[in-house]
Amino acid sequence: MIAQRIASVKTADRIAVIESDGTIVHCAPHDVLMRESETYRDIYASQVKSGSLP
């Protein structure tokens, strides 16, 4: 599955975080990404702020 919204992939077994140049920088479940990936946390925070996440 390919998605831009975290709400769409939050329950996936593994989520790949891909930079704009196509590089995969992290690949892990949501809870691990929240602890270990600044990029993922930034995306999550922007979506919470915009109201995109339930």
mmJSON file of the N, C-alpha and C atoms, coordinates in Angstrom:
{"data_MODEL":{"atom_site":{
"group_PDB":["ATOM","ATOM","ATOM","ATOM","ATOM","ATOM","ATOM","ATOM","ATOM","ATOM","ATOM","ATOM","ATOM","ATOM","ATOM","ATOM","ATOM","ATOM","ATOM","ATOM","ATOM","ATOM","ATOM","ATOM","ATOM","ATOM","ATOM","ATOM","ATOM","ATOM","ATOM","ATOM","ATOM","ATOM","ATOM","ATOM","ATOM","ATOM","ATOM","ATOM","ATOM","ATOM","ATOM","ATOM","ATOM","ATOM","ATOM","ATOM","ATOM","ATOM","ATOM","ATOM","ATOM","ATOM","ATOM","ATOM","ATOM","ATOM","ATOM","ATOM","ATOM","ATOM","ATOM","ATOM","ATOM","ATOM","ATOM","ATOM","ATOM","ATOM","ATOM","ATOM","ATOM","ATOM","ATOM","ATOM","ATOM","ATOM","ATOM","ATOM","ATOM","ATOM","ATOM","ATOM","ATOM","ATOM","ATOM","ATOM","ATOM","ATOM","ATOM","ATOM","ATOM","ATOM","ATOM","ATOM","ATOM","ATOM","ATOM","ATOM","ATOM","ATOM","ATOM","ATOM","ATOM","ATOM","ATOM","ATOM","ATOM","ATOM","ATOM","ATOM","ATOM","ATOM","ATOM","ATOM","ATOM","ATOM","ATOM","ATOM","ATOM","ATOM","ATOM","ATOM","ATOM","ATOM","ATOM","ATOM","ATOM","ATOM","ATOM","ATOM","ATOM","ATOM","ATOM","ATOM","ATOM","ATOM","ATOM","ATOM","ATOM","ATOM","ATOM","ATOM","ATOM","ATOM","ATOM","ATOM","ATOM","ATOM","ATOM","ATOM","ATOM","ATOM","ATOM","ATOM","ATOM","ATOM","ATOM","ATOM","ATOM","ATOM"],
"id":[1,2,3,4,5,6,7,8,9,10,11,12,13,14,15,16,17,18,19,20,21,22,23,24,25,26,27,28,29,30,31,32,33,34,35,36,37,38,39,40,41,42,43,44,45,46,47,48,49,50,51,52,53,54,55,56,57,58,59,60,61,62,63,64,65,66,67,68,69,70,71,72,73,74,75,76,77,78,79,80,81,82,83,84,85,86,87,88,89,90,91,92,93,94,95,96,97,98,99,100,101,102,103,104,105,106,107,108,109,110,111,112,113,114,115,116,117,118,119,120,121,122,123,124,125,126,127,128,129,130,131,132,133,134,135,136,137,138,139,140,141,142,143,144,145,146,147,148,149,150,151,152,153,154,155,156,157,158,159,160,161,162],
"type_symbol":["N","C","C","N","C","C","N","C","C","N","C","C","N","C","C","N","C","C","N","C","C","N","C","C","N","C","C","N","C","C","N","C","C","N","C","C","N","C","C","N","C","C","N","C","C","N","C","C","N","C","C","N","C","C","N","C","C","N","C","C","N","C","C","N","C","C","N","C","C","N","C","C","N","C","C","N","C","C","N","C","C","N","C","C","N","C","C","N","C","C","N","C","C","N","C","C","N","C","C","N","C","C","N","C","C","N","C","C","N","C","C","N","C","C","N","C","C","N","C","C","N","C","C","N","C","C","N","C","C","N","C","C","N","C","C","N","C","C","N","C","C","N","C","C","N","C","C","N","C","C","N","C","C","N","C","C","N","C","C","N","C","C"],
"label_atom_id":["N","CA","C","N","CA","C","N","CA","C","N","CA","C","N","CA","C","N","CA","C","N","CA","C","N","CA","C","N","CA","C","N","CA","C","N","CA","C","N","CA","C","N","CA","C","N","CA","C","N","CA","C","N","CA","C","N","CA","C","N","CA","C","N","CA","C","N","CA","C","N","CA","C","N","CA","C","N","CA","C","N","CA","C","N","CA","C","N","CA","C","N","CA","C","N","CA","C","N","CA","C","N","CA","C","N","CA","C","N","CA","C","N","CA","C","N","CA","C","N","CA","C","N","CA","C","N","CA","C","N","CA","C","N","CA","C","N","CA","C","N","CA","C","N","CA","C","N","CA","C","N","CA","C","N","CA","C","N","CA","C","N","CA","C","N","CA","C","N","CA","C","N","CA","C","N","CA","C","N","CA","C","N","CA","C","N","CA","C"],
"label_alt_id":[null,null,null,null,null,null,null,null,null,null,null,null,null,null,null,null,null,null,null,null,null,null,null,null,null,null,null,null,null,null,null,null,null,null,null,null,null,null,null,null,null,null,null,null,null,null,null,null,null,null,null,null,null,null,null,null,null,null,null,null,null,null,null,null,null,null,null,null,null,null,null,null,null,null,null,null,null,null,null,null,null,null,null,null,null,null,null,null,null,null,null,null,null,null,null,null,null,null,null,null,null,null,null,null,null,null,null,null,null,null,null,null,null,null,null,null,null,null,null,null,null,null,null,null,null,null,null,null,null,null,null,null,null,null,null,null,null,null,null,null,null,null,null,null,null,null,null,null,null,null,null,null,null,null,null,null,null,null,null,null,null,null],
"label_comp_id":["MET","MET","MET","ILE","ILE","ILE","ALA","ALA","ALA","GLN","GLN","GLN","ARG","ARG","ARG","ILE","ILE","ILE","ALA","ALA","ALA","SER","SER","SER","VAL","VAL","VAL","LYS","LYS","LYS","THR","THR","THR","ALA","ALA","ALA","ASP","ASP","ASP","ARG","ARG","ARG","ILE","ILE","ILE","ALA","ALA","ALA","VAL","VAL","VAL","ILE","ILE","ILE","GLU","GLU","GLU","SER","SER","SER","ASP","ASP","ASP","GLY","GLY","GLY","THR","THR","THR","ILE","ILE","ILE","VAL","VAL","VAL","HIS","HIS","HIS","CYS","CYS","CYS","ALA","ALA","ALA","PRO","PRO","PRO","HIS","HIS","HIS","ASP","ASP","ASP","VAL","VAL","VAL","LEU","LEU","LEU","MET","MET","MET","ARG","ARG","ARG","GLU","GLU","GLU","SER","SER","SER","GLU","GLU","GLU","THR","THR","THR","TYR","TYR","TYR","ARG","ARG","ARG","ASP","ASP","ASP","ILE","ILE","ILE","TYR","TYR","TYR","ALA","ALA","ALA","SER","SER","SER","GLN","GLN","GLN","VAL","VAL","VAL","LYS","LYS","LYS","SER","SER","SER","GLY","GLY","GLY","SER","SER","SER","LEU","LEU","LEU","PRO","PRO","PRO"],
"label_asym_id":["A","A","A","A","A","A","A","A","A","A","A","A","A","A","A","A","A","A","A","A","A","A","A","A","A","A","A","A","A","A","A","A","A","A","A","A","A","A","A","A","A","A","A","A","A","A","A","A","A","A","A","A","A","A","A","A","A","A","A","A","A","A","A","A","A","A","A","A","A","A","A","A","A","A","A","A","A","A","A","A","A","A","A","A","A","A","A","A","A","A","A","A","A","A","A","A","A","A","A","A","A","A","A","A","A","A","A","A","A","A","A","A","A","A","A","A","A","A","A","A","A","A","A","A","A","A","A","A","A","A","A","A","A","A","A","A","A","A","A","A","A","A","A","A","A","A","A","A","A","A","A","A","A","A","A","A","A","A","A","A","A","A"],
"label_entity_id":["1","1","1","1","1","1","1","1","1","1","1","1","1","1","1","1","1","1","1","1","1","1","1","1","1","1","1","1","1","1","1","1","1","1","1","1","1","1","1","1","1","1","1","1","1","1","1","1","1","1","1","1","1","1","1","1","1","1","1","1","1","1","1","1","1","1","1","1","1","1","1","1","1","1","1","1","1","1","1","1","1","1","1","1","1","1","1","1","1","1","1","1","1","1","1","1","1","1","1","1","1","1","1","1","1","1","1","1","1","1","1","1","1","1","1","1","1","1","1","1","1","1","1","1","1","1","1","1","1","1","1","1","1","1","1","1","1","1","1","1","1","1","1","1","1","1","1","1","1","1","1","1","1","1","1","1","1","1","1","1","1","1"],
"label_seq_id":[1,1,1,2,2,2,3,3,3,4,4,4,5,5,5,6,6,6,7,7,7,8,8,8,9,9,9,10,10,10,11,11,11,12,12,12,13,13,13,14,14,14,15,15,15,16,16,16,17,17,17,18,18,18,19,19,19,20,20,20,21,21,21,22,22,22,23,23,23,24,24,24,25,25,25,26,26,26,27,27,27,28,28,28,29,29,29,30,30,30,31,31,31,32,32,32,33,33,33,34,34,34,35,35,35,36,36,36,37,37,37,38,38,38,39,39,39,40,40,40,41,41,41,42,42,42,43,43,43,44,44,44,45,45,45,46,46,46,47,47,47,48,48,48,49,49,49,50,50,50,51,51,51,52,52,52,53,53,53,54,54,54],
"pdbx_PDB_ins_code":[null,null,null,null,null,null,null,null,null,null,null,null,null,null,null,null,null,null,null,null,null,null,null,null,null,null,null,null,null,null,null,null,null,null,null,null,null,null,null,null,null,null,null,null,null,null,null,null,null,null,null,null,null,null,null,null,null,null,null,null,null,null,null,null,null,null,null,null,null,null,null,null,null,null,null,null,null,null,null,null,null,null,null,null,null,null,null,null,null,null,null,null,null,null,null,null,null,null,null,null,null,null,null,null,null,null,null,null,null,null,null,null,null,null,null,null,null,null,null,null,null,null,null,null,null,null,null,null,null,null,null,null,null,null,null,null,null,null,null,null,null,null,null,null,null,null,null,null,null,null,null,null,null,null,null,null,null,null,null,null,null,null],
"Cartn_x":[0.848,0.0,0.902,0.519,1.218,0.237,0.679,-0.212,0.594,-0.045,0.576,0.078,-1.076,-1.652,-1.308,-0.773,-0.399,-1.611,-2.766,-3.971,-4.253,-3.84,-4.079,-3.154,-1.991,-0.994,-0.617,-1.188,-0.8,-0.797,-1.694,-1.792,-1.026,-0.306,0.469,1.596,2.014,3.108,4.403,4.652,5.849,5.485,6.06,5.84,7.203,7.338,8.59,8.486,9.465,9.541,10.505,10.001,10.777,10.999,12.243,12.575,12.179,12.192,11.783,12.667,13.899,14.78,14.586,13.629,13.333,14.079,14.904,15.663,14.772,14.79,14.066,14.955,14.464,15.278,14.916,13.704,13.274,12.219,12.145,11.11,10.82,9.651,9.309,7.827,7.295,5.91,5.773,4.551,4.25,4.916,4.756,5.286,6.81,7.491,8.954,9.337,8.633,8.923,8.711,7.692,7.441,8.611,9.256,10.406,11.693,11.872,13.193,13.339,12.241,12.343,11.839,12.783,12.402,11.538,11.858,11.067,9.623,9.425,8.074,7.33,8.004,7.369,6.958,7.793,7.457,6.208,6.148,4.975,3.737,3.869,2.763,2.272,3.198,2.839,2.125,2.585,1.937,0.52,0.303,-1.025,-1.955,-1.424,-2.239,-2.648,-1.703,-1.951,-3.008,-2.955,-3.898,-5.251,-5.333,-6.592,-6.773,-5.705,-5.795,-5.85,-5.483,-5.495,-6.675,-7.297,-8.425,-7.949],
"Cartn_y":[-1.168,0.0,1.242,2.205,3.489,4.535,5.339,6.346,7.542,8.685,9.881,10.149,9.607,9.85,8.716,9.086,8.094,7.3,7.924,7.211,6.0,6.054,4.956,3.769,4.005,2.934,2.649,3.369,3.294,1.869,1.019,-0.347,-1.369,-0.908,-1.825,-2.468,-3.664,-4.358,-3.56,-2.976,-2.158,-0.981,0.162,1.388,1.883,2.146,2.68,4.197,4.868,6.328,6.647,7.327,7.588,9.09,9.482,10.887,11.297,12.596,13.11,12.62,12.199,11.685,10.185,9.569,8.153,7.223,7.766,6.967,6.522,5.227,4.724,4.978,5.786,6.148,5.338,4.814,3.973,2.999,1.849,0.871,0.082,0.336,-0.265,-0.04,-0.655,-0.377,1.062,1.533,2.905,3.257,2.413,2.745,2.884,2.06,2.156,3.438,3.74,4.965,6.206,6.182,7.331,7.538,6.473,6.584,6.933,6.39,6.418,7.293,7.746,8.48,9.919,10.842,12.253,12.64,12.114,12.395,11.949,10.734,10.203,11.037,11.387,12.219,13.568,14.145,15.427,15.308,14.244,14.013,13.818,12.991,12.734,14.038,14.839,16.103,17.043,17.098,17.981,17.518,16.21,15.692,15.845,15.742,15.98,17.459,18.335,19.774,20.164,19.525,19.875,19.175,18.27,17.559,16.361,15.9,14.747,13.415,13.386,12.138,12.119,10.943,10.837,10.859],
"Cartn_z":[0.0,0.0,0.0,-0.752,-0.767,-0.261,0.689,1.264,1.745,1.764,2.319,3.733,4.054,5.377,6.326,7.462,8.463,8.919,8.989,9.413,8.526,7.27,6.329,6.563,7.163,7.311,8.758,9.689,11.099,11.649,11.19,11.713,10.866,9.86,9.02,9.833,9.426,10.103,10.028,8.858,8.651,7.77,8.079,7.317,6.858,5.569,5.042,4.961,5.499,5.419,4.291,3.275,2.069,1.918,1.779,1.562,0.151,-0.119,-1.423,-2.568,-2.252,-3.306,-3.553,-2.841,-3.031,-2.09,-1.233,-0.279,0.879,1.188,2.36,3.567,4.494,5.657,6.896,6.961,8.07,7.568,8.215,7.894,9.165,9.751,11.04,11.316,12.364,12.763,13.294,13.359,13.784,15.121,16.138,17.46,17.46,16.691,16.588,15.842,14.77,14.015,14.876,15.717,16.592,17.561,17.972,18.879,18.145,16.939,16.309,15.066,14.487,13.224,13.365,13.337,13.401,12.193,11.032,9.825,10.01,10.506,10.72,11.763,12.846,13.877,13.311,12.45,11.832,10.955,10.169,9.319,10.192,11.222,12.149,12.777,13.278,13.918,12.954,11.709,10.733,10.423,10.41,10.128,11.327,12.527,13.73,13.755,13.473,13.479,12.449,11.275,10.206,10.377,11.36,11.587,10.684,10.047,9.13,9.841,11.125,11.878,12.838,12.954,13.898,15.326],
"occupancy":[1.0,1.0,1.0,1.0,1.0,1.0,1.0,1.0,1.0,1.0,1.0,1.0,1.0,1.0,1.0,1.0,1.0,1.0,1.0,1.0,1.0,1.0,1.0,1.0,1.0,1.0,1.0,1.0,1.0,1.0,1.0,1.0,1.0,1.0,1.0,1.0,1.0,1.0,1.0,1.0,1.0,1.0,1.0,1.0,1.0,1.0,1.0,1.0,1.0,1.0,1.0,1.0,1.0,1.0,1.0,1.0,1.0,1.0,1.0,1.0,1.0,1.0,1.0,1.0,1.0,1.0,1.0,1.0,1.0,1.0,1.0,1.0,1.0,1.0,1.0,1.0,1.0,1.0,1.0,1.0,1.0,1.0,1.0,1.0,1.0,1.0,1.0,1.0,1.0,1.0,1.0,1.0,1.0,1.0,1.0,1.0,1.0,1.0,1.0,1.0,1.0,1.0,1.0,1.0,1.0,1.0,1.0,1.0,1.0,1.0,1.0,1.0,1.0,1.0,1.0,1.0,1.0,1.0,1.0,1.0,1.0,1.0,1.0,1.0,1.0,1.0,1.0,1.0,1.0,1.0,1.0,1.0,1.0,1.0,1.0,1.0,1.0,1.0,1.0,1.0,1.0,1.0,1.0,1.0,1.0,1.0,1.0,1.0,1.0,1.0,1.0,1.0,1.0,1.0,1.0,1.0,1.0,1.0,1.0,1.0,1.0,1.0],
"B_iso_or_equiv":[0.0,0.0,0.0,0.0,0.0,0.0,0.0,0.0,0.0,0.0,0.0,0.0,0.0,0.0,0.0,0.0,0.0,0.0,0.0,0.0,0.0,0.0,0.0,0.0,0.0,0.0,0.0,0.0,0.0,0.0,0.0,0.0,0.0,0.0,0.0,0.0,0.0,0.0,0.0,0.0,0.0,0.0,0.0,0.0,0.0,0.0,0.0,0.0,0.0,0.0,0.0,0.0,0.0,0.0,0.0,0.0,0.0,0.0,0.0,0.0,0.0,0.0,0.0,0.0,0.0,0.0,0.0,0.0,0.0,0.0,0.0,0.0,0.0,0.0,0.0,0.0,0.0,0.0,0.0,0.0,0.0,0.0,0.0,0.0,0.0,0.0,0.0,0.0,0.0,0.0,0.0,0.0,0.0,0.0,0.0,0.0,0.0,0.0,0.0,0.0,0.0,0.0,0.0,0.0,0.0,0.0,0.0,0.0,0.0,0.0,0.0,0.0,0.0,0.0,0.0,0.0,0.0,0.0,0.0,0.0,0.0,0.0,0.0,0.0,0.0,0.0,0.0,0.0,0.0,0.0,0.0,0.0,0.0,0.0,0.0,0.0,0.0,0.0,0.0,0.0,0.0,0.0,0.0,0.0,0.0,0.0,0.0,0.0,0.0,0.0,0.0,0.0,0.0,0.0,0.0,0.0,0.0,0.0,0.0,0.0,0.0,0.0],
"pdbx_formal_charge":[null,null,null,null,null,null,null,null,null,null,null,null,null,null,null,null,null,null,null,null,null,null,null,null,null,null,null,null,null,null,null,null,null,null,null,null,null,null,null,null,null,null,null,null,null,null,null,null,null,null,null,null,null,null,null,null,null,null,null,null,null,null,null,null,null,null,null,null,null,null,null,null,null,null,null,null,null,null,null,null,null,null,null,null,null,null,null,null,null,null,null,null,null,null,null,null,null,null,null,null,null,null,null,null,null,null,null,null,null,null,null,null,null,null,null,null,null,null,null,null,null,null,null,null,null,null,null,null,null,null,null,null,null,null,null,null,null,null,null,null,null,null,null,null,null,null,null,null,null,null,null,null,null,null,null,null,null,null,null,null,null,null],
"auth_seq_id":[1,1,1,2,2,2,3,3,3,4,4,4,5,5,5,6,6,6,7,7,7,8,8,8,9,9,9,10,10,10,11,11,11,12,12,12,13,13,13,14,14,14,15,15,15,16,16,16,17,17,17,18,18,18,19,19,19,20,20,20,21,21,21,22,22,22,23,23,23,24,24,24,25,25,25,26,26,26,27,27,27,28,28,28,29,29,29,30,30,30,31,31,31,32,32,32,33,33,33,34,34,34,35,35,35,36,36,36,37,37,37,38,38,38,39,39,39,40,40,40,41,41,41,42,42,42,43,43,43,44,44,44,45,45,45,46,46,46,47,47,47,48,48,48,49,49,49,50,50,50,51,51,51,52,52,52,53,53,53,54,54,54],
"auth_comp_id":["MET","MET","MET","ILE","ILE","ILE","ALA","ALA","ALA","GLN","GLN","GLN","ARG","ARG","ARG","ILE","ILE","ILE","ALA","ALA","ALA","SER","SER","SER","VAL","VAL","VAL","LYS","LYS","LYS","THR","THR","THR","ALA","ALA","ALA","ASP","ASP","ASP","ARG","ARG","ARG","ILE","ILE","ILE","ALA","ALA","ALA","VAL","VAL","VAL","ILE","ILE","ILE","GLU","GLU","GLU","SER","SER","SER","ASP","ASP","ASP","GLY","GLY","GLY","THR","THR","THR","ILE","ILE","ILE","VAL","VAL","VAL","HIS","HIS","HIS","CYS","CYS","CYS","ALA","ALA","ALA","PRO","PRO","PRO","HIS","HIS","HIS","ASP","ASP","ASP","VAL","VAL","VAL","LEU","LEU","LEU","MET","MET","MET","ARG","ARG","ARG","GLU","GLU","GLU","SER","SER","SER","GLU","GLU","GLU","THR","THR","THR","TYR","TYR","TYR","ARG","ARG","ARG","ASP","ASP","ASP","ILE","ILE","ILE","TYR","TYR","TYR","ALA","ALA","ALA","SER","SER","SER","GLN","GLN","GLN","VAL","VAL","VAL","LYS","LYS","LYS","SER","SER","SER","GLY","GLY","GLY","SER","SER","SER","LEU","LEU","LEU","PRO","PRO","PRO"],
"auth_asym_id":["A","A","A","A","A","A","A","A","A","A","A","A","A","A","A","A","A","A","A","A","A","A","A","A","A","A","A","A","A","A","A","A","A","A","A","A","A","A","A","A","A","A","A","A","A","A","A","A","A","A","A","A","A","A","A","A","A","A","A","A","A","A","A","A","A","A","A","A","A","A","A","A","A","A","A","A","A","A","A","A","A","A","A","A","A","A","A","A","A","A","A","A","A","A","A","A","A","A","A","A","A","A","A","A","A","A","A","A","A","A","A","A","A","A","A","A","A","A","A","A","A","A","A","A","A","A","A","A","A","A","A","A","A","A","A","A","A","A","A","A","A","A","A","A","A","A","A","A","A","A","A","A","A","A","A","A","A","A","A","A","A","A"],
"auth_atom_id":["N","CA","C","N","CA","C","N","CA","C","N","CA","C","N","CA","C","N","CA","C","N","CA","C","N","CA","C","N","CA","C","N","CA","C","N","CA","C","N","CA","C","N","CA","C","N","CA","C","N","CA","C","N","CA","C","N","CA","C","N","CA","C","N","CA","C","N","CA","C","N","CA","C","N","CA","C","N","CA","C","N","CA","C","N","CA","C","N","CA","C","N","CA","C","N","CA","C","N","CA","C","N","CA","C","N","CA","C","N","CA","C","N","CA","C","N","CA","C","N","CA","C","N","CA","C","N","CA","C","N","CA","C","N","CA","C","N","CA","C","N","CA","C","N","CA","C","N","CA","C","N","CA","C","N","CA","C","N","CA","C","N","CA","C","N","CA","C","N","CA","C","N","CA","C","N","CA","C","N","CA","C","N","CA","C","N","CA","C"],
"pdbx_PDB_model_num":[1,1,1,1,1,1,1,1,1,1,1,1,1,1,1,1,1,1,1,1,1,1,1,1,1,1,1,1,1,1,1,1,1,1,1,1,1,1,1,1,1,1,1,1,1,1,1,1,1,1,1,1,1,1,1,1,1,1,1,1,1,1,1,1,1,1,1,1,1,1,1,1,1,1,1,1,1,1,1,1,1,1,1,1,1,1,1,1,1,1,1,1,1,1,1,1,1,1,1,1,1,1,1,1,1,1,1,1,1,1,1,1,1,1,1,1,1,1,1,1,1,1,1,1,1,1,1,1,1,1,1,1,1,1,1,1,1,1,1,1,1,1,1,1,1,1,1,1,1,1,1,1,1,1,1,1,1,1,1,1,1,1]
}}}
